Amino acid sequence: MLPTPRYRSTARATRALQSLALAAVVLAPATAWLSSWAAEPTDVPQRIATYPDDAAFPGQGPLRSRMDWFRKLWCERRSQWWHDRERDHGAVVFLGDSITQGWGTLAKDFPDLKVANRGISGDLTRGVWYRLQEDVLDLDPRAVVLLIGTNDLEDGGEPEVIVANVKAILEACRRHNTKMPVIVCQVMPSDASKHRPAEQIRRINELLAAAVKDQPQVRLCDSWTIFADAHGNAKPEEFPDLLHPNAAGYAKWAAALRPLLANLPATP
């Protein structure tokens, strides 16, 4: 009667060892993935990973500090870009708000250029100015394409204040590299129902044109008249929500930018 318990004990031990071996095989990919994930750099500076106090923002005009979704998105995207710095070094950087962030075909539309998207939905001129150094200038961009200001207008920003902030952003770009082209896109048309009346957008664009006309580093992109209807508003066939371009709108914007992005200087 004694051999039977030994046999059963040995069989149970064998099955247990087999189960452990199988588990090791099954868990190996997951373990490898976890090790890889743990090895990812997590040293995002506090300035990048946390949303700043209002007093930290340069310039004048509205801020969106009370919008929790915006604060979260702002920090998430900036933290991701911190890890993309080496990859995006020397790129043509597209800088702006949701209209830039939403350009999902950016690389496809400019196949001959290395591009980096630095748009954050909901951002304002003061936000762009605050994050300019880490998100853009630290990449030593080959060029910068800037579109910003429509959200300032929605939040009550005055055209003169909006353009003053843009001028400060351009001055920071000039101090970084006087030979780096900066393309300033005119604020695109929208609609009074979006708190972006045509006369206010027209005024911003007039001031932008005057501000950059004597700056050899800056190129002005007409991204207003190519879209505006007879009343200066966005067309639903290109801006279904009267704010964001659809595929046809992005294609027209890309066509307007291509001549301005031709013959860029070599990557710094």
C-alpha positions in Angstrom: 0.0 0.0 0.0 2.9 2.4 0.5 4.0 2.9 -3.2 0.7 4.4 -4.2 0.9 7.6 -2.2 4.5 8.2 -3.4 3.4 7.8 -7.0 0.5 10.2 -6.6 2.8 12.7 -4.8 5.4 12.4 -7.6 2.7 12.8 -10.2 1.3 15.9 -8.5 4.8 17.4 -8.3 5.4 16.7 -12.0 2.1 18.3 -13.0 3.0 21.3 -10.8 6.4 21.7 -12.4 4.8 21.4 -15.9 2.2 24.1 -14.9 5.0 26.4 -13.7 6.9 25.9 -17.0 3.8 26.7 -19.0 3.1 29.8 -17.0 6.7 31.0 -17.6 6.3 30.6 -21.3 2.9 32.4 -21.4 4.1 35.2 -19.1 7.5 35.7 -20.8 6.1 38.2 -23.4 4.2 40.1 -20.8 7.3 40.2 -18.5 9.4 41.4 -21.4 6.8 44.1 -22.2 6.7 45.2 -18.6 10.5 45.4 -18.5 10.5 47.5 -21.6 7.8 49.7 -20.3 9.7 50.2 -17.0 12.8 51.1 -19.0 11.0 54.0 -20.7 12.2 57.4 -19.5 10.0 58.9 -16.9 12.1 62.0 -16.0 9.6 64.5 -17.3 10.4 67.9 -15.7 7.7 69.3 -13.5 7.5 72.3 -15.8 6.3 69.9 -18.5 4.2 67.4 -16.5 2.2 69.9 -14.5 0.0 72.8 -15.6 1.4 76.1 -14.5 -0.1 78.7 -12.3 -1.7 81.6 -14.2 1.0 84.0 -13.1 3.6 81.9 -14.9 2.1 82.6 -18.4 3.7 85.4 -20.3 1.7 88.0 -22.2 -1.8 89.3 -21.8 -5.3 88.0 -22.6 -7.4 84.9 -21.7 -6.3 81.6 -20.2 -8.1 78.3 -19.8 -6.8 77.2 -16.5 -10.3 76.3 -15.2 -11.0 73.8 -18.0 -9.9 70.4 -16.5 -10.0 68.6 -19.9 -7.7 71.2 -21.3 -5.2 71.1 -18.4 -5.1 67.3 -18.7 -4.6 67.3 -22.5 -2.0 70.0 -22.3 0.2 68.1 -19.8 -0.3 64.7 -21.5 0.8 66.0 -24.9 3.7 68.0 -23.6 4.9 65.0 -21.6 4.8 62.8 -24.7 6.7 65.3 -26.7 9.4 65.5 -24.1 10.2 61.8 -25.0 10.0 62.6 -28.7 12.6 65.3 -28.7 15.4 63.3 -30.3 13.1 61.9 -33.0 11.7 65.3 -33.9 15.0 67.2 -33.9 15.4 69.3 -37.0 11.7 68.9 -38.1 9.4 71.5 -39.6 7.3 72.1 -36.5 3.6 72.9 -36.8 2.5 74.9 -33.8 -1.0 75.8 -32.7 -4.3 74.6 -31.3 -6.9 72.0 -32.3 -6.8 72.9 -36.0 -3.1 71.9 -35.9 -3.6 69.0 -33.6 -6.3 67.6 -35.8 -4.1 67.5 -38.9 -3.8 63.7 -39.0 -2.4 63.6 -42.6 0.4 66.1 -41.9 3.2 63.7 -42.8 1.4 62.4 -45.8 0.7 65.9 -47.1 4.4 66.9 -46.8 6.1 63.6 -47.8 9.4 65.4 -48.6 9.7 67.0 -45.2 10.3 65.8 -41.7 7.4 67.2 -39.7 6.4 67.4 -36.0 2.9 68.3 -34.8 2.9 70.5 -31.7 -0.8 71.5 -31.7 -2.9 71.3 -28.5 -6.6 71.5 -28.7 -7.9 74.6 -27.0 -4.6 76.4 -26.7 -4.2 80.1 -26.7 -1.5 82.5 -27.7 -0.2 82.7 -24.1 -0.1 78.9 -23.9 1.9 78.6 -27.1 4.3 81.4 -25.9 4.8 79.5 -22.6 5.6 76.2 -24.2 7.6 77.5 -27.1 11.1 76.7 -25.8 10.7 73.1 -24.8 8.1 72.1 -27.4 9.6 73.9 -30.4 12.8 75.8 -30.1 14.7 73.0 -28.3 14.2 70.9 -31.4 16.2 73.3 -33.5 13.4 73.3 -36.1 14.1 73.6 -39.8 11.1 75.9 -39.8 8.0 76.7 -37.8 4.4 76.9 -39.0 2.3 78.9 -36.6 -1.5 79.1 -36.5 -3.0 80.5 -33.3 -5.5 83.1 -32.0 -9.0 81.8 -32.7 -9.5 80.5 -29.2 -8.3 83.8 -27.7 -11.0 85.5 -29.7 -13.7 83.1 -28.4 -12.6 83.8 -24.9 -12.9 87.6 -25.3 -9.3 88.4 -26.4 -8.8 91.7 -28.2 -7.2 91.5 -31.7 -4.5 93.9 -30.6 -3.6 91.8 -27.6 -3.7 88.6 -29.6 -1.3 90.0 -32.2 1.0 91.4 -29.5 1.4 87.9 -28.1 2.1 86.6 -31.5 4.8 89.2 -32.1 6.5 88.2 -28.8 6.5 84.6 -30.0 8.1 85.7 -33.3 10.7 87.7 -31.4 11.6 84.6 -29.4 12.0 82.6 -32.6 14.2 85.4 -34.0 16.4 85.3 -30.9 16.8 81.5 -31.2 17.8 81.6 -34.9 17.6 84.5 -37.2 17.8 82.2 -40.2 15.0 79.8 -39.2 11.9 80.5 -41.4 8.7 81.1 -39.5 5.4 80.9 -41.4 2.6 82.8 -39.8 -0.8 81.6 -40.9 -3.7 84.0 -40.8 -6.5 83.1 -38.4 -9.0 81.0 -40.4 -12.6 82.1 -40.8 -15.2 80.8 -38.5 -18.6 82.3 -37.6 -20.3 84.6 -35.1 -22.2 81.7 -33.7 -18.8 80.4 -32.5 -18.0 83.7 -30.9 -15.6 84.4 -33.7 -17.1 87.1 -35.8 -15.7 87.9 -39.3 -14.8 91.5 -38.5 -12.7 90.5 -35.5 -10.8 87.8 -37.5 -10.3 90.3 -40.3 -8.8 92.8 -37.8 -6.4 90.2 -36.4 -5.2 89.2 -39.9 -4.7 92.9 -40.9 -2.6 93.4 -37.8 -0.6 90.2 -38.4 0.2 91.2 -41.9 1.4 94.6 -40.8 3.5 93.0 -38.0 5.4 90.7 -40.2 5.8 92.7 -43.4 9.3 94.0 -42.4 10.6 90.7 -41.0 12.6 88.8 -43.5 12.5 85.7 -41.4 8.7 85.5 -41.4 6.5 84.4 -44.2 2.8 85.1 -44.2 0.4 82.3 -45.3 -3.0 83.4 -46.5 -5.2 81.0 -44.7 -8.2 83.3 -44.5 -9.2 84.6 -47.9 -8.8 81.2 -49.4 -11.5 79.9 -47.1 -13.8 82.8 -46.4 -17.2 83.2 -48.1 -18.6 86.5 -49.3 -19.3 87.5 -45.7 -15.9 86.5 -44.3 -17.2 83.4 -42.7 -16.2 79.7 -42.9 -17.9 77.6 -45.6 -19.7 74.4 -44.3 -18.3 72.3 -47.1 -14.8 73.0 -45.8 -15.5 73.7 -42.1 -18.5 71.4 -41.1 -18.6 72.8 -37.6 -17.7 76.3 -38.8 -14.4 76.0 -36.9 -12.3 73.0 -37.9 -11.4 72.1 -41.5 -12.3 68.8 -42.9 -10.1 66.8 -45.4 -10.8 69.3 -48.2 -9.9 72.2 -45.9 -6.6 70.6 -44.8 -5.8 69.9 -48.5 -6.3 73.6 -49.4 -4.2 74.7 -46.4 -1.4 72.3 -47.4 -1.5 73.7 -51.0 -1.2 77.3 -49.6 1.8 76.2 -47.4 3.8 74.2 -50.0 5.3 77.2 -51.9 6.3 78.8 -48.5 8.0 75.6 -47.4 9.9 75.1 -50.7 13.7 75.6 -50.6 14.0 75.6 -46.9 17.5 75.9 -45.5 19.3 72.7 -44.4 18.5 71.3 -41.0 20.6 73.2 -38.3 
